[in-house]
Amino acid sequence: MKVVTYRFRADGAAVPDAAVHMERLPFAEFARIHGGALIDPPAGWAPPPDGYSLWRTARGEVMAVRDEA
């Protein structure tokens, strides 16, 4: 799977940052470890890259995820 974190600009908007490849981590295991759920992009956020969905972890972190299993 691949994960893209978001960084915040000075104006408060969030934009995608670099992708991280997690080749050995299946999506089900990622979801079990981090908890959370898929979400729609919050207002002022750039949409996730093509093929990615937004995920908010149980700790409140938001990242774009893509399952490549």
C-alpha positions as CSV (number, residue, x, y, z in Angstrom):
1,M,0.0,0.0,0.0
2,K,1.0,3.6,-0.3
3,V,0.4,6.5,2.1
4,V,0.6,10.2,1.4
5,T,0.8,12.5,4.4
6,Y,-0.5,16.1,4.3
7,R,1.3,19.2,5.3
8,F,-0.3,22.5,6.3
9,R,0.4,25.8,4.5
10,A,0.5,29.1,6.3
11,D,-3.1,29.9,5.2
12,G,-4.3,26.7,7.0
13,A,-4.9,24.7,3.8
14,A,-3.5,21.2,3.6
15,V,-1.7,19.8,0.6
16,P,-0.4,16.3,-0.2
17,D,3.2,15.7,0.7
18,A,5.5,12.9,-0.4
19,A,4.3,9.3,-0.8
20,V,5.6,6.6,1.4
21,H,5.6,3.0,0.1
22,M,4.5,0.3,2.6
23,E,4.9,-2.7,0.5
24,R,4.7,-5.3,3.3
25,L,1.7,-3.7,5.1
26,P,-1.7,-4.8,3.8
27,F,-4.5,-2.3,4.2
28,A,-6.4,-4.4,6.7
29,E,-3.3,-4.5,8.9
30,F,-2.9,-0.7,8.5
31,A,-6.5,-0.1,9.6
32,R,-6.1,-2.5,12.6
33,I,-2.9,-0.7,13.7
34,H,-4.1,2.9,13.2
35,G,-7.9,2.6,13.6
36,G,-10.1,5.3,12.1
37,A,-12.2,5.5,8.9
38,L,-12.4,6.9,5.4
39,I,-13.5,10.6,5.2
40,D,-14.3,13.2,2.6
41,P,-11.8,16.0,2.1
42,P,-12.3,18.8,4.7
43,A,-13.0,22.3,3.4
44,G,-9.8,24.0,2.3
45,W,-7.9,20.8,1.7
46,A,-6.5,19.7,-1.6
47,P,-8.1,16.5,-2.8
48,P,-6.1,13.3,-2.5
49,P,-4.0,12.2,-5.4
50,D,-5.7,10.0,-8.1
51,G,-6.4,6.6,-6.8
52,Y,-6.1,7.5,-3.1
53,S,-8.7,7.9,-0.4
54,L,-8.5,10.0,2.7
55,W,-8.2,8.2,6.1
56,R,-8.5,9.8,9.5
57,T,-6.8,7.7,12.1
58,A,-8.1,7.1,15.6
59,R,-5.6,9.8,16.8
60,G,-7.0,12.3,14.4
61,E,-4.2,12.3,11.8
62,V,-5.3,12.5,8.2
63,M,-3.5,10.8,5.3
64,A,-4.2,9.6,1.8
65,V,-4.1,5.9,1.4
66,R,-4.1,3.5,-1.6
67,D,-4.3,-0.3,-1.3
68,E,-2.2,-2.0,-3.9
69,A,-2.7,-5.6,-2.8
